[in-house]
Amino acid sequence: MKILLPSIYYPFIGGVSIHVENLIKNLNKLDDFEFHILNYNFDESVENSFENVTIHKVPYFSKLRGPSYILNGYKLGKKIIKNEKIDLIHSHYAAPQGFLGAILGKKCNIPTVLTLHGSDVLNLSKSSLGKYFFNYAVHNSEKIICVSEFLKHNLKTNFNIDSNVIYNGFDEELFNPSDNDKNYGLFVGSLVEQKGIFYFLESIKNIDFNFKIIGGGPLYNKILDFIKLNDIKNVELLGPKTQNEVSEYLKNCSFLVLPSISEGLGMTIIEAFACKKAVIGTNVGGIPELIKDGINGYIVNPKNTKALEDKINMLVNDKKLRKSLGEKSLDTSKNFSWGLSSKKTYEIYNSLLNR
């Protein structure tokens, strides 16, 4: 089975790259696959983990990243489809990747699948330019996968589009139970507005406890300036880390905080659960599908720094509470696996190819 994947991928670190890597790893256990990834062009050398994956670099202009990716990806994609005899297109993120996948599918008469990851539904679909690309992608993809029930409901309510829910999993080789607790709170995620990082910083600046922030993104320097300006001495901004490094920080942390303003699901929550850690998250998107308030963590309203500070203080001051919530979070993690996710994805592939 030959699959074309329009998707962001390594060396670009983020939730989509991690998702695609784990999906490929587990699909390879089910059948013989050949994957061709249409990735943004990159300069550095990247070690490919899979023999059956070819990464194709799509040239783009930084100021017109989406449109230039679509234009150049269309030319390159048509050649790959013809030369490699591609069976199916599976795009990740609505635009530009999903838009490109939908166009290629229609032009080359190939089945198309689109996975929506969160901010494409919640933000891109509302932007003045993005909504055109989003609408085309969701209305011209044959099967749509959402990573949470929240996204599925949003898509049906606002766009009258049916979809399948397939939750993210976690890499069981990396993320596993740990009783280590080295007395620090942790944030892991892209440094973008929707992650609510400034509300997190406001909530911890008066707490006598250490915190670490892992992630890269457009707000990195702004966050650094905010920390200096407010003289916040109890937090380290560590920048982006590999999955191996993230797993070590998660295994050693006291708890995870995800203060998002909007969120599709929150893959890092599942990873923290697998490491037996309590999580504080916000009442947005798919987060309440994971965190059960007072059972495996705590839920607070987004942007409410006082409520967030109170819950963080509860965990800071009660190590036994952290441990008991962590026990329950480990139980929750057993409902999520890339093995299950890949089987459901494989079923969708077969349903399209066996028509």
C-alpha positions as CSV (number, residue, x, y, z in Angstrom):
1,M,0.0,0.0,0.0
2,K,1.6,3.3,-1.1
3,I,0.5,6.4,0.8
4,L,1.3,10.0,0.0
5,L,1.4,12.1,3.2
6,P,1.2,15.9,2.8
7,S,2.3,16.8,6.3
8,I,4.8,18.8,8.3
9,Y,7.5,16.4,9.6
10,Y,10.9,16.3,11.1
11,P,13.1,18.3,11.4
12,F,10.1,20.5,12.3
13,I,9.2,19.5,15.9
14,G,5.6,19.5,17.0
15,G,2.5,17.5,17.6
16,V,1.8,16.7,14.0
17,S,5.3,15.4,13.4
18,I,5.1,13.2,16.4
19,H,1.7,12.0,15.4
20,V,2.8,11.1,11.9
21,E,5.9,9.3,13.1
22,N,4.0,7.1,15.5
23,L,1.3,6.4,13.0
24,I,3.8,5.2,10.5
25,K,5.7,3.1,13.1
26,N,2.5,1.3,14.0
27,L,1.0,1.0,10.6
28,N,4.2,-0.8,9.6
29,K,3.2,-3.6,12.0
30,L,-0.1,-4.2,10.2
31,D,0.9,-4.4,6.5
32,D,3.5,-3.6,3.9
33,F,3.5,0.1,3.3
34,E,5.5,2.7,1.4
35,F,5.1,6.3,2.6
36,H,6.0,9.5,0.7
37,I,5.9,12.6,2.8
38,L,5.5,16.1,1.2
39,N,7.3,18.1,3.8
40,Y,8.4,21.7,3.9
41,N,11.9,22.2,2.5
42,F,14.7,22.1,5.1
43,D,18.5,22.6,5.0
44,E,19.8,20.4,7.8
45,S,20.4,16.7,7.5
46,V,17.8,14.5,9.2
47,E,18.1,10.8,10.1
48,N,15.0,9.0,8.8
49,S,13.8,6.3,11.2
50,F,12.1,4.2,8.5
51,E,13.4,2.4,5.5
52,N,10.0,2.6,3.8
53,V,9.6,6.4,4.1
54,T,10.8,8.9,1.5
55,I,10.7,12.6,2.6
56,H,10.2,14.9,-0.3
57,K,11.2,18.5,0.2
58,V,8.7,21.1,-1.1
59,P,10.3,24.5,-1.7
60,Y,8.4,27.5,-0.2
61,F,8.7,31.2,0.4
62,S,8.7,32.1,4.1
63,K,6.4,35.0,3.6
64,L,4.0,33.0,1.5
65,R,4.6,29.6,3.1
66,G,1.1,28.1,2.5
67,P,0.4,29.2,-1.1
68,S,4.0,28.4,-2.2
69,Y,3.8,25.0,-0.6
70,I,0.6,24.2,-2.4
71,L,1.9,25.4,-5.7
72,N,5.2,23.5,-5.6
73,G,3.7,20.5,-3.7
74,Y,1.1,20.1,-6.5
75,K,3.8,19.8,-9.1
76,L,5.9,17.5,-7.1
77,G,2.9,15.5,-5.8
78,K,1.6,14.8,-9.3
79,K,5.0,13.3,-10.3
80,I,5.2,11.2,-7.2
81,I,1.6,9.8,-7.7
82,K,2.4,8.9,-11.4
83,N,5.9,7.5,-10.8
84,E,5.3,5.7,-7.6
85,K,1.7,4.6,-8.3
86,I,0.3,6.0,-5.1
87,D,-2.8,4.3,-3.8
88,L,-4.1,6.9,-1.3
89,I,-3.5,10.4,0.1
90,H,-3.6,11.0,3.8
91,S,-3.1,14.7,4.7
92,H,-2.4,16.0,8.2
93,Y,-3.8,19.5,9.1
94,A,-6.4,21.2,6.9
95,A,-4.3,23.8,5.2
96,P,-2.1,24.0,3.3
97,Q,-1.6,20.2,3.6
98,G,-5.2,19.1,3.4
99,F,-6.0,21.6,0.7
100,L,-3.1,20.2,-1.4
101,G,-4.2,16.6,-0.7
102,A,-7.7,17.3,-1.8
103,I,-6.6,19.0,-5.0
104,L,-4.2,16.1,-5.8
105,G,-6.9,13.5,-5.0
106,K,-9.4,15.1,-7.3
107,K,-6.9,15.7,-10.2
108,C,-5.5,12.2,-10.0
109,N,-8.6,10.3,-8.9
110,I,-7.1,8.9,-5.7
111,P,-8.9,8.4,-2.4
112,T,-8.2,11.1,0.2
113,V,-8.1,11.1,4.0
114,L,-7.6,14.2,6.1
115,T,-6.7,14.3,9.8
116,L,-7.7,17.5,11.6
117,H,-5.5,18.2,14.6
118,G,-7.1,21.1,16.4
119,S,-6.0,24.6,15.6
120,D,-7.0,24.1,12.0
121,V,-10.7,23.6,13.1
122,L,-10.6,26.1,15.9
123,N,-8.5,29.0,14.4
124,L,-7.7,28.5,10.7
125,S,-11.3,28.0,9.8
126,K,-12.1,31.4,11.2
127,S,-9.3,33.4,9.6
128,S,-10.0,35.6,6.6
129,L,-7.8,33.7,4.1
130,G,-7.5,30.4,5.9
131,K,-11.2,29.6,5.9
132,Y,-11.3,29.3,2.1
133,F,-8.5,26.7,2.2
134,F,-10.1,25.0,5.2
135,N,-13.5,24.7,3.6
136,Y,-12.1,23.3,0.4
137,A,-10.1,20.7,2.3
138,V,-12.9,19.4,4.5
139,H,-15.5,19.4,1.8
140,N,-13.3,17.6,-0.7
141,S,-11.7,14.9,1.4
142,E,-13.5,11.5,1.4
143,K,-12.8,10.6,5.0
144,I,-12.0,12.9,7.9
145,I,-10.4,12.0,11.1
146,C,-10.6,14.2,14.2
147,V,-8.3,13.6,17.3
148,S,-11.2,14.4,19.8
149,E,-14.9,14.2,20.2
150,F,-14.9,18.0,20.7
151,L,-13.4,18.5,17.2
152,K,-15.9,16.1,15.7
153,H,-18.8,17.9,17.3
154,N,-17.4,21.3,16.2
155,L,-17.0,20.1,12.6
156,K,-20.6,18.7,12.4
157,T,-22.2,21.8,14.1
158,N,-20.4,24.5,12.1
159,F,-19.7,22.8,8.8
160,N,-22.1,19.9,8.7
161,I,-19.2,17.5,8.0
162,D,-19.2,13.9,9.4
163,S,-15.9,12.5,10.7
164,N,-14.3,9.7,12.6
165,V,-12.7,10.2,16.0
166,I,-9.3,8.5,16.4
167,Y,-7.4,9.6,19.5
168,N,-3.7,10.2,19.7
169,G,-1.7,7.6,21.5
170,F,1.7,7.7,23.1
171,D,5.1,6.0,22.4
172,E,5.1,3.2,25.0
173,E,8.9,2.7,24.6
174,L,9.5,6.3,25.7
175,F,6.6,7.2,28.0
176,N,6.2,4.8,30.9
177,P,5.4,4.9,34.6
178,S,7.8,6.7,36.9
179,D,7.8,7.4,40.7
180,N,10.5,10.0,40.3
181,D,9.5,13.5,41.6
182,K,12.3,16.0,41.4
183,N,10.1,19.0,42.6
184,Y,9.4,20.9,39.4
185,G,6.2,21.7,37.5
186,L,6.4,21.3,33.7
187,F,4.9,22.8,30.6
188,V,5.4,21.1,27.2
189,G,4.1,22.6,24.0
190,S,4.5,25.0,21.1
191,L,5.1,28.5,22.2
192,V,2.1,30.0,20.5
193,E,-0.8,32.2,21.8
194,Q,-3.3,29.4,22.0
195,K,-1.2,27.5,24.6
196,G,-1.9,30.3,27.2
197,I,1.7,30.4,28.3
198,F,1.6,34.0,29.7
199,Y,-1.3,33.0,32.0
200,F,0.8,30.2,33.2
201,L,3.7,32.6,33.9
202,E,1.4,35.0,35.8
203,S,0.1,32.1,37.9
204,I,3.5,30.8,39.0
205,K,5.5,34.0,39.6
206,N,4.6,34.1,43.3
207,I,4.9,30.3,44.0
208,D,7.9,29.0,45.8
209,F,8.6,26.1,43.5
210,N,10.6,25.4,40.3
211,F,9.0,25.2,36.9
212,K,10.4,24.3,33.4
213,I,9.0,25.2,30.0
214,I,9.8,23.0,27.0
215,G,9.0,24.2,23.5
216,G,9.9,26.4,20.6
217,G,7.9,28.8,18.5
218,P,7.2,32.4,17.6
219,L,6.7,33.6,21.2
220,Y,10.0,32.3,22.5
221,N,11.7,35.8,22.7
222,K,8.6,37.4,23.9
223,I,8.3,34.9,26.7
224,L,12.0,35.4,27.6
225,D,11.4,39.2,27.8
226,F,8.3,38.6,29.9
227,I,10.3,36.5,32.4
228,K,13.0,39.1,32.7
229,L,10.7,42.1,32.9
230,N,8.7,40.4,35.7
231,D,11.8,39.1,37.4
232,I,10.4,35.6,37.5
233,K,13.2,33.5,39.0
234,N,11.5,30.2,39.5
235,V,11.2,29.2,35.8
236,E,13.6,27.8,33.2
237,L,12.8,28.3,29.4
238,L,14.5,25.2,27.9
239,G,13.6,25.6,24.2
240,P,12.6,22.7,22.0
241,K,13.5,19.1,23.0
242,T,13.5,15.7,21.3
243,Q,10.9,13.1,22.3
244,N,13.6,11.2,24.2
245,E,14.4,14.3,26.2
246,V,10.7,15.2,26.8
247,S,10.1,11.7,28.2
248,E,12.9,12.2,30.7
249,Y,11.6,15.6,31.9
250,L,8.1,14.1,32.2
251,K,9.3,11.1,34.2
252,N,11.1,13.4,36.7
253,C,8.5,16.2,37.0
254,S,6.0,16.7,39.8
255,F,3.1,17.5,37.6
256,L,2.3,18.9,34.1
257,V,0.4,22.1,33.4
258,L,-1.4,22.8,30.1
259,P,-3.0,26.2,30.3
260,S,-4.4,26.3,26.8
261,I,-6.9,28.9,25.5
262,S,-7.9,26.4,22.7
263,E,-6.8,22.8,22.1
264,G,-7.7,19.9,19.9
265,L,-6.9,17.3,22.4
266,G,-3.5,17.8,24.1
267,M,-1.1,14.9,23.2
268,T,1.3,15.9,26.0
269,I,-1.4,15.1,28.6
270,I,-1.6,11.5,27.4
271,E,2.2,11.3,27.6
272,A,2.2,12.7,31.1
273,F,-0.5,10.2,32.1
274,A,1.6,7.4,30.8
275,C,4.4,8.6,33.1
276,K,2.0,8.5,36.1
277,K,1.8,12.3,36.5
278,A,-1.1,14.5,37.5
279,V,-2.0,17.2,35.0
280,I,-3.7,20.6,35.4
281,G,-5.5,21.7,32.2
282,T,-8.1,24.1,31.0
283,N,-11.7,23.5,30.2
284,V,-11.3,23.9,26.4
285,G,-11.4,21.6,23.4
286,G,-10.7,17.9,24.0
287,I,-8.9,18.4,27.4
288,P,-12.0,17.5,29.5
289,E,-12.1,14.2,27.6
290,L,-8.8,13.3,29.2
291,I,-8.7,15.1,32.6
292,K,-11.4,14.2,35.1
293,D,-11.4,17.0,37.7
294,G,-10.1,15.8,41.1
295,I,-9.5,12.2,39.8
296,N,-6.4,12.3,37.6
297,G,-5.8,16.0,37.7
298,Y,-7.6,19.3,37.7
299,I,-9.6,21.4,35.3
300,V,-9.7,25.2,35.5
301,N,-11.2,27.8,33.2
302,P,-8.9,29.3,30.6
303,K,-7.2,32.7,31.3
304,N,-8.1,32.3,35.0
305,T,-4.7,32.8,36.6
306,K,-6.0,32.8,40.2
307,A,-7.7,29.4,39.8
308,L,-4.7,28.1,38.0
309,E,-2.4,29.4,40.8
310,D,-4.7,27.7,43.5
311,K,-4.6,24.3,41.8
312,I,-0.8,24.5,41.2
313,N,-0.4,25.4,44.9
314,M,-2.4,22.4,45.9
315,L,-0.1,20.1,44.1
316,V,3.1,21.9,45.2
317,N,2.1,21.6,48.8
318,D,0.9,18.0,48.8
319,K,3.2,15.3,47.4
320,K,0.8,12.5,48.4
321,L,-2.0,14.2,46.3
322,R,0.3,14.3,43.3
323,K,1.0,10.6,43.7
324,S,-2.6,9.6,44.1
325,L,-3.7,11.6,41.1
326,G,-0.8,10.1,39.1
327,E,-2.0,6.6,39.9
328,K,-5.4,7.4,38.3
329,S,-3.8,9.2,35.3
330,L,-1.8,6.0,34.6
331,D,-5.1,4.1,34.5
332,T,-6.5,6.6,32.1
333,S,-3.5,6.3,29.7
334,K,-4.3,2.6,29.1
335,N,-7.3,3.8,26.9
336,F,-4.9,5.4,24.4
337,S,-2.4,3.7,22.2
338,W,-0.9,4.2,18.8
339,G,-1.5,0.5,18.1
340,L,-5.3,1.1,18.4
341,S,-5.1,4.4,16.5
342,S,-3.2,2.8,13.6
343,K,-5.7,-0.1,13.4
344,K,-8.6,2.3,13.1
345,T,-6.7,4.3,10.5
346,Y,-5.9,1.2,8.6
347,E,-9.6,0.3,8.5
348,I,-10.4,3.6,7.0
349,Y,-7.7,3.1,4.3
350,N,-9.1,-0.3,3.4
351,S,-12.7,1.0,3.4
352,L,-11.7,3.5,0.6
353,L,-9.4,1.1,-1.4
354,N,-11.9,-1.8,-1.3
355,R,-14.9,0.1,-2.6
